[in-house]
Amino acid sequence: MSRSKLLEAFKFTLYVAIPIGVTYVYMQPQIVNAVVKELDYINYPAQQLTREEIMEKMKKGSDERKSRQ
């Protein structure tokens, strides 16, 4: 093989191997969790109502609908 073909084969190998290697390393569950925590990707706002308050409102609405019928 000529020198230019070896260089092209080497570059092709790098172009294929680097994304595969990076994907393998960074898709480990521990690393994904660390990145998500560090960069604060998932940040839910505080709820205005508790679960009990929501259930109470649903019960009131259900009772009102039943009383109208």
All heavy atoms as TSV, in Angstrom:
chain	resi	resn	atom	element	x	y	z
A	1	MET	N	N	0.840	-1.190	0.000
A	1	MET	CA	C	0.000	0.000	0.000
A	1	MET	C	C	0.874	1.238	0.000
A	1	MET	O	O	1.909	1.278	0.659
A	1	MET	CB	C	-0.870	0.036	1.258
A	1	MET	CG	C	-2.217	-0.620	1.109
A	1	MET	SD	S	-3.144	-0.544	2.638
A	1	MET	CE	C	-4.511	0.413	2.111
A	2	SER	N	N	0.396	2.221	-0.707
A	2	SER	CA	C	1.163	3.465	-0.729
A	2	SER	C	C	0.935	4.243	0.571
A	2	SER	O	O	0.012	3.971	1.335
A	2	SER	CB	C	0.749	4.306	-1.935
A	2	SER	OG	O	-0.554	4.790	-1.754
A	3	ARG	N	N	1.783	5.194	0.743
A	3	ARG	CA	C	1.734	5.980	1.985
A	3	ARG	C	C	0.415	6.753	2.100
A	3	ARG	O	O	-0.155	6.877	3.190
A	3	ARG	CB	C	2.928	6.924	1.997
A	3	ARG	CG	C	3.080	7.668	3.260
A	3	ARG	CD	C	4.341	8.516	3.216
A	3	ARG	NE	N	4.430	9.267	4.432
A	3	ARG	CZ	C	5.495	9.330	5.185
A	3	ARG	NH1	N	6.579	8.691	4.817
A	3	ARG	NH2	N	5.501	10.042	6.271
A	4	SER	N	N	-0.109	7.290	1.014
A	4	SER	CA	C	-1.350	8.070	1.068
A	4	SER	C	C	-2.552	7.169	1.407
A	4	SER	O	O	-3.464	7.590	2.117
A	4	SER	CB	C	-1.587	8.801	-0.252
A	4	SER	OG	O	-1.784	7.883	-1.304
A	5	LYS	N	N	-2.546	5.932	0.915
A	5	LYS	CA	C	-3.636	5.021	1.242
A	5	LYS	C	C	-3.595	4.623	2.718
A	5	LYS	O	O	-4.630	4.471	3.348
A	5	LYS	CB	C	-3.590	3.781	0.353
A	5	LYS	CG	C	-4.012	4.046	-1.062
A	5	LYS	CD	C	-4.060	2.782	-1.867
A	5	LYS	CE	C	-4.489	3.088	-3.287
A	5	LYS	NZ	N	-4.560	1.881	-4.100
A	6	LEU	N	N	-2.383	4.466	3.265
A	6	LEU	CA	C	-2.259	4.168	4.697
A	6	LEU	C	C	-2.773	5.329	5.542
A	6	LEU	O	O	-3.459	5.130	6.552
A	6	LEU	CB	C	-0.806	3.871	5.063
A	6	LEU	CG	C	-0.277	2.500	4.657
A	6	LEU	CD1	C	1.209	2.399	4.950
A	6	LEU	CD2	C	-1.034	1.411	5.384
A	7	LEU	N	N	-2.453	6.549	5.103
A	7	LEU	CA	C	-2.922	7.728	5.816
A	7	LEU	C	C	-4.447	7.809	5.774
A	7	LEU	O	O	-5.099	8.083	6.784
A	7	LEU	CB	C	-2.295	8.998	5.233
A	7	LEU	CG	C	-2.756	10.312	5.859
A	7	LEU	CD1	C	-2.385	10.354	7.335
A	7	LEU	CD2	C	-2.153	11.490	5.111
A	8	GLU	N	N	-5.028	7.556	4.612
A	8	GLU	CA	C	-6.489	7.585	4.479
A	8	GLU	C	C	-7.149	6.493	5.321
A	8	GLU	O	O	-8.178	6.729	5.959
A	8	GLU	CB	C	-6.897	7.439	3.008
A	8	GLU	CG	C	-6.583	8.653	2.168
A	8	GLU	CD	C	-7.259	9.914	2.665
A	8	GLU	OE1	O	-8.442	9.854	3.053
A	8	GLU	OE2	O	-6.588	10.956	2.682
A	9	ALA	N	N	-6.546	5.320	5.357
A	9	ALA	CA	C	-7.088	4.235	6.178
A	9	ALA	C	C	-7.002	4.611	7.658
A	9	ALA	O	O	-7.938	4.357	8.427
A	9	ALA	CB	C	-6.332	2.941	5.909
A	10	PHE	N	N	-5.910	5.233	8.079
A	10	PHE	CA	C	-5.747	5.670	9.457
A	10	PHE	C	C	-6.788	6.733	9.819
A	10	PHE	O	O	-7.427	6.668	10.875
A	10	PHE	CB	C	-4.330	6.202	9.668
A	10	PHE	CG	C	-4.110	6.757	11.038
A	10	PHE	CD1	C	-4.004	5.908	12.132
A	10	PHE	CD2	C	-4.007	8.124	11.236
A	10	PHE	CE1	C	-3.801	6.421	13.410
A	10	PHE	CE2	C	-3.810	8.637	12.503
A	10	PHE	CZ	C	-3.703	7.787	13.588
A	11	LYS	N	N	-6.977	7.723	8.938
A	11	LYS	CA	C	-7.955	8.780	9.204
A	11	LYS	C	C	-9.365	8.200	9.275
A	11	LYS	O	O	-10.147	8.563	10.156
A	11	LYS	CB	C	-7.887	9.869	8.120
A	11	LYS	CG	C	-6.650	10.714	8.216
A	11	LYS	CD	C	-6.701	11.987	7.365
A	11	LYS	CE	C	-7.044	11.759	5.931
A	11	LYS	NZ	N	-6.959	12.970	5.109
A	12	PHE	N	N	-9.696	7.275	8.372
A	12	PHE	CA	C	-11.011	6.651	8.388
A	12	PHE	C	C	-11.234	5.895	9.702
A	12	PHE	O	O	-12.306	5.967	10.308
A	12	PHE	CB	C	-11.180	5.707	7.189
A	12	PHE	CG	C	-12.498	5.013	7.177
A	12	PHE	CD1	C	-13.646	5.678	6.800
A	12	PHE	CD2	C	-12.603	3.682	7.557
A	12	PHE	CE1	C	-14.876	5.043	6.792
A	12	PHE	CE2	C	-13.820	3.032	7.558
A	12	PHE	CZ	C	-14.962	3.719	7.171
A	13	THR	N	N	-10.194	5.188	10.136
A	13	THR	CA	C	-10.295	4.446	11.395
A	13	THR	C	C	-10.548	5.402	12.558
A	13	THR	O	O	-11.381	5.122	13.423
A	13	THR	CB	C	-9.006	3.641	11.637
A	13	THR	OG1	O	-8.784	2.764	10.519
A	13	THR	CG2	C	-9.081	2.837	12.912
A	14	LEU	N	N	-9.850	6.525	12.571
A	14	LEU	CA	C	-10.082	7.519	13.630
A	14	LEU	C	C	-11.494	8.095	13.551
A	14	LEU	O	O	-12.161	8.246	14.581
A	14	LEU	CB	C	-9.067	8.657	13.534
A	14	LEU	CG	C	-7.668	8.364	14.026
A	14	LEU	CD1	C	-6.791	9.605	13.872
A	14	LEU	CD2	C	-7.678	7.916	15.464
A	15	TYR	N	N	-11.968	8.421	12.364
A	15	TYR	CA	C	-13.300	9.001	12.197
A	15	TYR	C	C	-14.389	8.053	12.657
A	15	TYR	O	O	-15.452	8.481	13.098
A	15	TYR	CB	C	-13.544	9.398	10.744
A	15	TYR	CG	C	-12.700	10.551	10.253
A	15	TYR	CD1	C	-12.356	10.648	8.915
A	15	TYR	CD2	C	-12.253	11.555	11.108
A	15	TYR	CE1	C	-11.587	11.701	8.447
A	15	TYR	CE2	C	-11.491	12.601	10.656
A	15	TYR	CZ	C	-11.170	12.672	9.324
A	15	TYR	OH	O	-10.411	13.717	8.857
A	16	VAL	N	N	-14.150	6.776	12.555
A	16	VAL	CA	C	-15.142	5.785	12.991
A	16	VAL	C	C	-14.953	5.432	14.459
A	16	VAL	O	O	-15.925	5.329	15.213
A	16	VAL	CB	C	-15.063	4.523	12.101
A	16	VAL	CG1	C	-15.925	3.413	12.654
A	16	VAL	CG2	C	-15.464	4.853	10.672
A	17	ALA	N	N	-13.723	5.262	14.895
A	17	ALA	CA	C	-13.453	4.777	16.252
A	17	ALA	C	C	-13.717	5.827	17.327
A	17	ALA	O	O	-14.212	5.485	18.406
A	17	ALA	CB	C	-12.014	4.296	16.349
A	18	ILE	N	N	-13.396	7.074	17.083
A	18	ILE	CA	C	-13.570	8.106	18.110
A	18	ILE	C	C	-15.040	8.274	18.503
A	18	ILE	O	O	-15.356	8.236	19.691
A	18	ILE	CB	C	-12.915	9.435	17.673
A	18	ILE	CG1	C	-11.397	9.273	17.718
A	18	ILE	CG2	C	-13.370	10.590	18.562
A	18	ILE	CD1	C	-10.632	10.461	17.211
A	19	PRO	N	N	-15.981	8.433	17.567
A	19	PRO	CA	C	-17.384	8.552	17.999
A	19	PRO	C	C	-17.903	7.304	18.723
A	19	PRO	O	O	-18.657	7.419	19.694
A	19	PRO	CB	C	-18.151	8.776	16.697
A	19	PRO	CG	C	-17.152	9.331	15.752
A	19	PRO	CD	C	-15.853	8.707	16.129
A	20	ILE	N	N	-17.470	6.139	18.271
A	20	ILE	CA	C	-17.894	4.905	18.948
A	20	ILE	C	C	-17.341	4.872	20.367
A	20	ILE	O	O	-18.053	4.564	21.320
A	20	ILE	CB	C	-17.468	3.669	18.138
A	20	ILE	CG1	C	-18.267	3.591	16.846
A	20	ILE	CG2	C	-17.642	2.399	18.962
A	20	ILE	CD1	C	-17.793	2.531	15.881
A	21	GLY	N	N	-16.083	5.200	20.529
A	21	GLY	CA	C	-15.460	5.204	21.856
A	21	GLY	C	C	-16.089	6.233	22.788
A	21	GLY	O	O	-16.378	5.942	23.952
A	22	VAL	N	N	-16.314	7.435	22.289
A	22	VAL	CA	C	-16.923	8.482	23.111
A	22	VAL	C	C	-18.341	8.095	23.505
A	22	VAL	O	O	-18.752	8.281	24.652
A	22	VAL	CB	C	-16.901	9.831	22.366
A	22	VAL	CG1	C	-17.754	10.870	23.058
A	22	VAL	CG2	C	-15.472	10.317	22.229
A	23	THR	N	N	-19.088	7.532	22.577
A	23	THR	CA	C	-20.449	7.086	22.888
A	23	THR	C	C	-20.426	6.001	23.950
A	23	THR	O	O	-21.221	6.030	24.893
A	23	THR	CB	C	-21.148	6.563	21.616
A	23	THR	OG1	O	-21.183	7.611	20.654
A	23	THR	CG2	C	-22.551	6.101	21.915
A	24	TYR	N	N	-19.515	5.075	23.830
A	24	TYR	CA	C	-19.415	3.997	24.825
A	24	TYR	C	C	-19.091	4.552	26.209
A	24	TYR	O	O	-19.714	4.185	27.203
A	24	TYR	CB	C	-18.347	2.986	24.406
A	24	TYR	CG	C	-18.133	1.919	25.445
A	24	TYR	CD1	C	-19.056	0.896	25.620
A	24	TYR	CD2	C	-17.037	1.958	26.282
A	24	TYR	CE1	C	-18.875	-0.074	26.590
A	24	TYR	CE2	C	-16.844	0.998	27.252
A	24	TYR	CZ	C	-17.765	-0.022	27.403
A	24	TYR	OH	O	-17.584	-0.962	28.373
A	25	VAL	N	N	-18.147	5.474	26.275
A	25	VAL	CA	C	-17.729	6.015	27.574
A	25	VAL	C	C	-18.828	6.871	28.194
A	25	VAL	O	O	-19.176	6.713	29.363
A	25	VAL	CB	C	-16.430	6.835	27.427
A	25	VAL	CG1	C	-16.142	7.633	28.686
A	25	VAL	CG2	C	-15.277	5.928	27.088
A	26	TYR	N	N	-19.399	7.780	27.413
A	26	TYR	CA	C	-20.344	8.742	27.978
A	26	TYR	C	C	-21.763	8.217	28.107
A	26	TYR	O	O	-22.601	8.902	28.688
A	26	TYR	CB	C	-20.316	10.044	27.183
A	26	TYR	CG	C	-19.090	10.850	27.512
A	26	TYR	CD1	C	-18.000	10.864	26.666
A	26	TYR	CD2	C	-19.014	11.553	28.700
A	26	TYR	CE1	C	-16.865	11.581	26.985
A	26	TYR	CE2	C	-17.880	12.266	29.028
A	26	TYR	CZ	C	-16.813	12.283	28.163
A	26	TYR	OH	O	-15.695	12.988	28.486
A	27	MET	N	N	-22.060	7.041	27.612
A	27	MET	CA	C	-23.406	6.494	27.790
A	27	MET	C	C	-23.474	5.496	28.943
A	27	MET	O	O	-24.466	4.809	29.108
A	27	MET	CB	C	-23.912	5.850	26.494
A	27	MET	CG	C	-24.216	6.862	25.407
A	27	MET	SD	S	-25.254	8.242	25.936
A	27	MET	CE	C	-26.797	7.432	26.218
A	28	GLN	N	N	-22.445	5.449	29.774
A	28	GLN	CA	C	-22.493	4.636	30.984
A	28	GLN	C	C	-23.454	5.314	31.959
A	28	GLN	O	O	-23.433	6.539	32.099
A	28	GLN	CB	C	-21.105	4.519	31.625
A	28	GLN	CG	C	-20.058	3.908	30.727
A	28	GLN	CD	C	-20.385	2.473	30.358
A	28	GLN	OE1	O	-20.863	1.722	31.180
A	28	GLN	NE2	N	-20.129	2.121	29.121
A	29	PRO	N	N	-24.339	4.547	32.612
A	29	PRO	CA	C	-25.351	5.168	33.488
A	29	PRO	C	C	-24.766	6.081	34.569
A	29	PRO	O	O	-25.332	7.147	34.844
A	29	PRO	CB	C	-26.052	3.969	34.122
A	29	PRO	CG	C	-25.818	2.846	33.182
A	29	PRO	CD	C	-24.502	3.106	32.530
A	30	GLN	N	N	-23.646	5.716	35.147
A	30	GLN	CA	C	-23.060	6.549	36.192
A	30	GLN	C	C	-22.631	7.907	35.635
A	30	GLN	O	O	-22.814	8.945	36.273
A	30	GLN	CB	C	-21.827	5.886	36.835
A	30	GLN	CG	C	-22.017	4.482	37.296
A	30	GLN	CD	C	-21.651	3.472	36.210
A	30	GLN	OE1	O	-22.095	3.557	35.089
A	30	GLN	NE2	N	-20.831	2.500	36.573
A	31	ILE	N	N	-22.055	7.899	34.452
A	31	ILE	CA	C	-21.563	9.140	33.849
A	31	ILE	C	C	-22.736	10.009	33.408
A	31	ILE	O	O	-22.720	11.223	33.605
A	31	ILE	CB	C	-20.603	8.836	32.687
A	31	ILE	CG1	C	-19.350	8.173	33.254
A	31	ILE	CG2	C	-20.257	10.096	31.915
A	31	ILE	CD1	C	-18.329	7.764	32.237
A	32	VAL	N	N	-23.762	9.396	32.835
A	32	VAL	CA	C	-24.945	10.161	32.420
A	32	VAL	C	C	-25.578	10.829	33.636
A	32	VAL	O	O	-25.916	12.014	33.599
A	32	VAL	CB	C	-25.968	9.256	31.689
A	32	VAL	CG1	C	-27.263	9.997	31.457
A	32	VAL	CG2	C	-25.396	8.770	30.376
A	33	ASN	N	N	-25.728	10.087	34.743
A	33	ASN	CA	C	-26.311	10.670	35.956
A	33	ASN	C	C	-25.452	11.807	36.491
A	33	ASN	O	O	-25.977	12.839	36.918
A	33	ASN	CB	C	-26.495	9.595	37.029
A	33	ASN	CG	C	-27.619	8.645	36.687
A	33	ASN	OD1	O	-28.525	8.994	35.945
A	33	ASN	ND2	N	-27.559	7.450	37.234
A	34	ALA	N	N	-24.140	11.633	36.474
A	34	ALA	CA	C	-23.245	12.683	36.962
A	34	ALA	C	C	-23.350	13.940	36.101
A	34	ALA	O	O	-23.392	15.056	36.618
A	34	ALA	CB	C	-21.807	12.174	36.985
A	35	VAL	N	N	-23.406	13.769	34.792
A	35	VAL	CA	C	-23.520	14.920	33.890
A	35	VAL	C	C	-24.852	15.630	34.095
A	35	VAL	O	O	-24.909	16.859	34.154
A	35	VAL	CB	C	-23.346	14.482	32.415
A	35	VAL	CG1	C	-23.714	15.598	31.461
A	35	VAL	CG2	C	-21.925	14.022	32.171
A	36	VAL	N	N	-25.930	14.870	34.229
A	36	VAL	CA	C	-27.254	15.474	34.420
A	36	VAL	C	C	-27.283	16.253	35.736
A	36	VAL	O	O	-27.804	17.372	35.799
A	36	VAL	CB	C	-28.355	14.391	34.389
A	36	VAL	CG1	C	-29.671	14.937	34.894
A	36	VAL	CG2	C	-28.526	13.861	32.980
A	37	LYS	N	N	-26.717	15.687	36.790
A	37	LYS	CA	C	-26.693	16.389	38.079
A	37	LYS	C	C	-25.799	17.625	38.017
A	37	LYS	O	O	-26.155	18.679	38.532
A	37	LYS	CB	C	-26.196	15.459	39.182
A	37	LYS	CG	C	-27.232	14.478	39.650
A	37	LYS	CD	C	-26.674	13.628	40.773
A	37	LYS	CE	C	-27.690	12.591	41.204
A	37	LYS	NZ	N	-27.158	11.722	42.267
A	38	GLU	N	N	-24.636	17.492	37.412
A	38	GLU	CA	C	-23.676	18.596	37.373
A	38	GLU	C	C	-24.192	19.769	36.544
A	38	GLU	O	O	-24.060	20.921	36.941
A	38	GLU	CB	C	-22.344	18.101	36.804
A	38	GLU	CG	C	-21.262	19.145	36.761
A	38	GLU	CD	C	-20.799	19.593	38.140
A	38	GLU	OE1	O	-20.849	18.771	39.074
A	38	GLU	OE2	O	-20.401	20.762	38.268
A	39	LEU	N	N	-24.763	19.490	35.398
A	39	LEU	CA	C	-25.208	20.558	34.506
A	39	LEU	C	C	-26.643	20.988	34.769
A	39	LEU	O	O	-27.143	21.899	34.120
A	39	LEU	CB	C	-25.050	20.116	33.052
A	39	LEU	CG	C	-23.608	19.834	32.630
A	39	LEU	CD1	C	-23.558	19.372	31.193
A	39	LEU	CD2	C	-22.736	21.060	32.828
A	40	ASP	N	N	-27.311	20.336	35.710
A	40	ASP	CA	C	-28.653	20.716	36.131
A	40	ASP	C	C	-29.635	20.738	34.951
A	40	ASP	O	O	-30.391	21.680	34.769
A	40	ASP	CB	C	-28.616	22.074	36.828
A	40	ASP	CG	C	-29.781	22.258	37.774
A	40	ASP	OD1	O	-30.369	21.245	38.190
A	40	ASP	OD2	O	-30.102	23.418	38.102
A	41	TYR	N	N	-29.565	19.682	34.126
A	41	TYR	CA	C	-30.462	19.580	32.979
A	41	TYR	C	C	-31.917	19.431	33.410
A	41	TYR	O	O	-32.805	20.015	32.829
A	41	TYR	CB	C	-30.098	18.367	32.111
A	41	TYR	CG	C	-28.952	18.589	31.181
A	41	TYR	CD1	C	-27.971	17.633	31.038
A	41	TYR	CD2	C	-28.841	19.744	30.435
A	41	TYR	CE1	C	-26.907	17.815	30.178
A	41	TYR	CE2	C	-27.784	19.940	29.578
A	41	TYR	CZ	C	-26.825	18.969	29.452
A	41	TYR	OH	O	-25.787	19.156	28.603
A	42	ILE	N	N	-32.143	18.613	34.422
A	42	ILE	CA	C	-33.512	18.347	34.861
A	42	ILE	C	C	-33.748	19.120	36.147
A	42	ILE	O	O	-33.221	18.779	37.195
A	42	ILE	CB	C	-33.738	16.836	35.082
A	42	ILE	CG1	C	-33.465	16.091	33.789
A	42	ILE	CG2	C	-35.141	16.577	35.586
A	42	ILE	CD1	C	-33.513	14.585	33.932
A	43	ASN	N	N	-34.534	20.164	36.035
A	43	ASN	CA	C	-34.822	20.996	37.193
A	43	ASN	C	C	-36.310	21.312	37.170
A	43	ASN	O	O	-36.744	22.246	36.497
A	43	ASN	CB	C	-33.990	22.277	37.152
A	43	ASN	CG	C	-34.087	23.057	38.426
A	43	ASN	OD1	O	-34.680	22.602	39.394
A	43	ASN	ND2	N	-33.520	24.242	38.435
A	44	TYR	N	N	-37.078	20.523	37.886
A	44	TYR	CA	C	-38.521	20.704	37.910
A	44	TYR	C	C	-38.887	21.812	38.890
A	44	TYR	O	O	-38.323	21.896	39.970
A	44	TYR	CB	C	-39.221	19.406	38.324
A	44	TYR	CG	C	-39.014	18.283	37.349
A	44	TYR	CD1	C	-38.217	17.195	37.674
A	44	TYR	CD2	C	-39.600	18.318	36.104
A	44	TYR	CE1	C	-38.028	16.160	36.785
A	44	TYR	CE2	C	-39.412	17.295	35.201
A	44	TYR	CZ	C	-38.628	16.214	35.545
A	44	TYR	OH	O	-38.439	15.203	34.659
A	45	PRO	N	N	-39.862	22.644	38.537
A	45	PRO	CA	C	-40.298	23.670	39.488
A	45	PRO	C	C	-41.058	23.031	40.648
A	45	PRO	O	O	-41.603	21.936	40.517
A	45	PRO	CB	C	-41.223	24.556	38.649
A	45	PRO	CG	C	-41.684	23.686	37.543
A	45	PRO	CD	C	-40.582	22.700	37.281
A	46	ALA	N	N	-41.073	23.723	41.760
A	46	ALA	CA	C	-41.790	23.218	42.928
A	46	ALA	C	C	-43.291	23.176	42.633
A	46	ALA	O	O	-43.828	24.046	41.945
A	46	ALA	CB	C	-41.523	24.114	44.127
A	47	GLN	N	N	-43.946	22.161	43.139
A	47	GLN	CA	C	-45.387	22.059	42.931
A	47	GLN	C	C	-46.109	23.046	43.824
A	47	GLN	O	O	-45.725	23.272	44.970
A	47	GLN	CB	C	-45.873	20.646	43.246
A	47	GLN	CG	C	-45.527	19.653	42.181
A	47	GLN	CD	C	-46.180	18.323	42.470
A	47	GLN	OE1	O	-46.132	17.846	43.585
A	47	GLN	NE2	N	-46.791	17.754	41.466
A	48	GLN	N	N	-47.193	23.610	43.290
A	48	GLN	CA	C	-47.974	24.560	44.066
A	48	GLN	C	C	-48.911	23.838	45.028
A	48	GLN	O	O	-49.206	24.345	46.095
A	48	GLN	CB	C	-48.768	25.463	43.137
A	48	GLN	CG	C	-47.877	26.341	42.281
A	48	GLN	CD	C	-48.675	27.162	41.294
A	48	GLN	OE1	O	-49.855	26.906	41.074
A	48	GLN	NE2	N	-48.037	28.138	40.696
A	49	LEU	N	N	-49.379	22.670	44.626
A	49	LEU	CA	C	-50.311	21.909	45.449
A	49	LEU	C	C	-49.704	20.556	45.799
A	49	LEU	O	O	-48.988	19.965	45.007
A	49	LEU	CB	C	-51.628	21.676	44.700
A	49	LEU	CG	C	-52.399	22.923	44.263
A	49	LEU	CD1	C	-53.578	22.528	43.399
A	49	LEU	CD2	C	-52.844	23.719	45.459
A	50	THR	N	N	-50.055	20.066	46.974
A	50	THR	CA	C	-49.614	18.733	47.353
A	50	THR	C	C	-50.547	17.709	46.733
A	50	THR	O	O	-51.629	18.042	46.234
A	50	THR	CB	C	-49.616	18.562	48.882
A	50	THR	OG1	O	-50.957	18.668	49.344
A	50	THR	CG2	C	-48.732	19.595	49.555
A	51	ARG	N	N	-50.154	16.464	46.770
A	51	ARG	CA	C	-50.984	15.384	46.226
A	51	ARG	C	C	-52.337	15.327	46.931
A	51	ARG	O	O	-53.369	15.144	46.302
A	51	ARG	CB	C	-50.247	14.055	46.373
A	51	ARG	CG	C	-51.038	12.869	45.880
A	51	ARG	CD	C	-50.215	11.598	45.990
A	51	ARG	NE	N	-50.983	10.419	45.730
A	51	ARG	CZ	C	-51.314	9.954	44.539
A	51	ARG	NH1	N	-50.903	10.600	43.473
A	51	ARG	NH2	N	-52.018	8.869	44.394
A	52	GLU	N	N	-52.327	15.522	48.241
A	52	GLU	CA	C	-53.568	15.465	49.002
A	52	GLU	C	C	-54.519	16.588	48.592
A	52	GLU	O	O	-55.731	16.383	48.479
A	52	GLU	CB	C	-53.279	15.538	50.511
A	52	GLU	CG	C	-52.609	14.311	51.086
A	52	GLU	CD	C	-51.122	14.226	50.762
A	52	GLU	OE1	O	-50.475	15.269	50.516
A	52	GLU	OE2	O	-50.614	13.090	50.728
A	53	GLU	N	N	-53.975	17.787	48.360
A	53	GLU	CA	C	-54.817	18.913	47.933
A	53	GLU	C	C	-55.422	18.649	46.555
A	53	GLU	O	O	-56.589	18.968	46.318
A	53	GLU	CB	C	-54.001	20.199	47.914
A	53	GLU	CG	C	-53.593	20.680	49.292
A	53	GLU	CD	C	-52.601	21.828	49.244
A	53	GLU	OE1	O	-51.860	21.935	48.245
A	53	GLU	OE2	O	-52.565	22.598	50.209
A	54	ILE	N	N	-54.646	18.087	45.662
A	54	ILE	CA	C	-55.157	17.767	44.324
A	54	ILE	C	C	-56.264	16.724	44.418
A	54	ILE	O	O	-57.316	16.856	43.779
A	54	ILE	CB	C	-54.009	17.277	43.413
A	54	ILE	CG1	C	-53.041	18.423	43.123
A	54	ILE	CG2	C	-54.558	16.709	42.108
A	54	ILE	CD1	C	-51.773	17.999	42.432
A	55	MET	N	N	-56.039	15.689	45.212
A	55	MET	CA	C	-57.055	14.643	45.367
A	55	MET	C	C	-58.337	15.220	45.980
A	55	MET	O	O	-59.449	14.855	45.588
A	55	MET	CB	C	-56.517	13.494	46.229
A	55	MET	CG	C	-55.354	12.751	45.590
A	55	MET	SD	S	-55.718	12.079	43.974
A	55	MET	CE	C	-56.680	10.664	44.442
A	56	GLU	N	N	-58.208	16.133	46.938
A	56	GLU	CA	C	-59.372	16.765	47.565
A	56	GLU	C	C	-60.162	17.584	46.538
A	56	GLU	O	O	-61.387	17.523	46.497
A	56	GLU	CB	C	-58.921	17.659	48.720
A	56	GLU	CG	C	-60.037	18.338	49.470
A	56	GLU	CD	C	-60.946	17.360	50.190
A	56	GLU	OE1	O	-60.466	16.307	50.634
A	56	GLU	OE2	O	-62.148	17.659	50.293
A	57	LYS	N	N	-59.466	18.349	45.696
A	57	LYS	CA	C	-60.139	19.133	44.658
A	57	LYS	C	C	-60.847	18.221	43.663
A	57	LYS	O	O	-61.954	18.525	43.207
A	57	LYS	CB	C	-59.145	20.036	43.930
A	57	LYS	CG	C	-58.736	21.230	44.739
A	57	LYS	CD	C	-57.900	22.181	43.923
A	57	LYS	CE	C	-57.619	23.416	44.736
A	57	LYS	NZ	N	-57.111	24.508	43.924
A	58	MET	N	N	-60.205	17.113	43.300
A	58	MET	CA	C	-60.845	16.174	42.372
A	58	MET	C	C	-62.104	15.580	42.998
A	58	MET	O	O	-63.126	15.431	42.334
A	58	MET	CB	C	-59.853	15.068	41.978
A	58	MET	CG	C	-58.751	15.543	41.065
A	58	MET	SD	S	-57.498	14.301	40.714
A	58	MET	CE	C	-58.443	13.010	39.965
A	59	LYS	N	N	-62.043	15.261	44.272
A	59	LYS	CA	C	-63.199	14.699	44.974
A	59	LYS	C	C	-64.332	15.726	45.036
A	59	LYS	O	O	-65.492	15.394	44.798
A	59	LYS	CB	C	-62.785	14.278	46.392
A	59	LYS	CG	C	-63.883	13.747	47.243
A	59	LYS	CD	C	-63.791	12.251	47.321
A	59	LYS	CE	C	-64.735	11.724	48.385
A	59	LYS	NZ	N	-66.005	11.348	47.831
A	60	LYS	N	N	-64.001	16.996	45.336
A	60	LYS	CA	C	-65.009	18.051	45.372
A	60	LYS	C	C	-65.679	18.199	44.009
A	60	LYS	O	O	-66.897	18.316	43.909
A	60	LYS	CB	C	-64.378	19.390	45.756
A	60	LYS	CG	C	-64.257	19.637	47.208
A	60	LYS	CD	C	-63.741	21.053	47.422
A	60	LYS	CE	C	-63.482	21.331	48.877
A	60	LYS	NZ	N	-62.938	22.686	49.078
A	61	GLY	N	N	-64.865	18.227	42.952
A	61	GLY	CA	C	-65.413	18.361	41.595
A	61	GLY	C	C	-66.307	17.196	41.248
A	61	GLY	O	O	-67.375	17.367	40.639
A	62	SER	N	N	-65.915	15.998	41.621
A	62	SER	CA	C	-66.725	14.810	41.360
A	62	SER	C	C	-68.040	14.886	42.123
A	62	SER	O	O	-69.115	14.587	41.570
A	62	SER	CB	C	-65.949	13.561	41.762
A	62	SER	OG	O	-66.732	12.414	41.598
A	63	ASP	N	N	-67.977	15.310	43.379
A	63	ASP	CA	C	-69.191	15.439	44.187
A	63	ASP	C	C	-70.123	16.496	43.607
A	63	ASP	O	O	-71.342	16.323	43.567
A	63	ASP	CB	C	-68.842	15.775	45.637
A	63	ASP	CG	C	-68.157	14.625	46.353
A	63	ASP	OD1	O	-68.234	13.479	45.834
A	63	ASP	OD2	O	-67.536	14.859	47.406
A	64	GLU	N	N	-69.564	17.620	43.141
A	64	GLU	CA	C	-70.395	18.689	42.536
A	64	GLU	C	C	-71.075	18.198	41.274
A	64	GLU	O	O	-72.247	18.489	41.023
A	64	GLU	CB	C	-69.530	19.915	42.239
A	64	GLU	CG	C	-69.137	20.698	43.462
A	64	GLU	CD	C	-68.219	21.866	43.121
A	64	GLU	OE1	O	-68.046	22.186	41.922
A	64	GLU	OE2	O	-67.667	22.447	44.071
A	65	ARG	N	N	-70.344	17.455	40.441
A	65	ARG	CA	C	-70.952	16.918	39.208
A	65	ARG	C	C	-72.083	15.964	39.515
A	65	ARG	O	O	-73.113	15.968	38.863
A	65	ARG	CB	C	-69.894	16.233	38.346
A	65	ARG	CG	C	-69.235	17.191	37.361
A	65	ARG	CD	C	-68.277	16.481	36.434
A	65	ARG	NE	N	-66.936	16.771	36.957
A	65	ARG	CZ	C	-66.071	15.858	37.368
A	65	ARG	NH1	N	-66.365	14.587	37.299
A	65	ARG	NH2	N	-64.909	16.219	37.852
A	66	LYS	N	N	-71.885	15.129	40.529
A	66	LYS	CA	C	-72.925	14.169	40.914
A	66	LYS	C	C	-74.154	14.885	41.449
A	66	LYS	O	O	-75.277	14.484	41.183
A	66	LYS	CB	C	-72.390	13.188	41.958
A	66	LYS	CG	C	-71.452	12.158	41.409
A	66	LYS	CD	C	-70.958	11.232	42.498
A	66	LYS	CE	C	-69.955	10.233	41.938
A	66	LYS	NZ	N	-69.376	9.390	42.991
A	67	SER	N	N	-73.950	15.980	42.195
A	67	SER	CA	C	-75.088	16.698	42.772
A	67	SER	C	C	-75.873	17.451	41.705
A	67	SER	O	O	-77.069	17.688	41.857
A	67	SER	CB	C	-74.606	17.648	43.868
A	67	SER	OG	O	-73.829	18.679	43.314
A	68	ARG	N	N	-75.254	17.834	40.608
A	68	ARG	CA	C	-75.934	18.542	39.520
A	68	ARG	C	C	-76.826	17.601	38.719
A	68	ARG	O	O	-77.807	18.024	38.114
A	68	ARG	CB	C	-74.929	19.163	38.559
A	68	ARG	CG	C	-74.217	20.360	39.142
A	68	ARG	CD	C	-73.280	20.953	38.114
A	68	ARG	NE	N	-72.292	21.780	38.769
A	68	ARG	CZ	C	-71.127	22.116	38.263
A	68	ARG	NH1	N	-70.801	21.673	37.073
A	68	ARG	NH2	N	-70.311	22.875	38.918
A	69	GLN	N	N	-76.484	16.341	38.680
A	69	GLN	CA	C	-77.236	15.389	37.844
A	69	GLN	C	C	-78.480	14.933	38.495
A	69	GLN	O	O	-78.997	14.956	39.435
A	69	GLN	CB	C	-76.378	14.172	37.508
A	69	GLN	CG	C	-75.248	14.533	36.596
A	69	GLN	CD	C	-74.346	13.330	36.310
A	69	GLN	OE1	O	-74.521	12.264	36.864
A	69	GLN	NE2	N	-73.384	13.530	35.447
